[in-house]
Amino acid sequence: MKIADLKLSAHLLTILDRERSNIRLEWIESAISDPDFTKEVSESEIRFWKRIPEFDGRFLRTVVDPKTKKIVTAFFDRRFKL
């Protein structure tokens, strides 16, 4: 999946716009282009996880809707373990 083909959802833009947001757009791009783990949940949801060394090695979960070609959300998934 190419990041250049994807749009950002309004929800994700709100997350990235927050003052206290620790999520960087380049991390989201990395999660999609080079994930550590991927799971296709349904036709309209694919989840990508990427370990972010700069953020204490925590996993960033990025959710994409391939039907609408949108990145829906991204957050640090505290429960995810490889």
N, C-alpha and C positions, 0 to 999 in steps of 0.2 A: 504494500500500500504506500503510495507516495503522499508525503505531507503537503506538497504543493497543490495537490488536487482537492484538499480538504478545506472546509470553512470552519470557523470557530462559532460555536453556539453562543447565544446571548448569556446563558448561564456561565459558560466558561469565561467569557469576557468579564463578567462580574467578578468571578473568582480571581482572575489575573489582575483586576483593577484595584482590589482591596489593598489598603496600606500594609496590612499584616500578612499578605500573601507571600509564602516562601517558594512558590512554584514559578519556575522560569520556563519561558516558551521553548527554549532550546532543549530542556529536559523532556518536554512533551514530544517534541520532534524526535528525540532519541528513543523514547519509549515506543513510538510507532515504527520508526525505521529500523531499529535494532533492539527489539524487546528481549528480555530474559525469559519471559513466559507469555503465551497468548492463549486466550480461550474464546471460542465463538459461542456465545450464549444463545443467540437466536439470529434470524435473518437480519435483524435490525440492531444488533449489539455485539461488538467485538471488544474484548478487554485486553489491554496490553499492560504488562508490568515491567518496570525497569528499575534496577538498583541504582540509587543516586549516591555515589561516594561522597560528594560535597555536602550531603544532608544526612550525615551519620550512617550511610549505607542503607537507609530506609528505601522501601519500594514505592515508586510512583505508579498508581493505577490510572490509566488513560482509557476512556471509553469512547468508541467511535461507532457511529451509525453509518454503515456502508451504503444503505439505501439513499439517504439524504446527503451523503458525503460530508458529514459534520463531525467534528470532535465535540462530544457532548459535555464531558467533564473530565477533570483530573484532580487527584487528591493522593495524599500519602496514606497507604493502606497499612495500618498498624497490625492487622491480623495476618497478612500474607507472609508465608514462608515458602521457600523453594525446597 
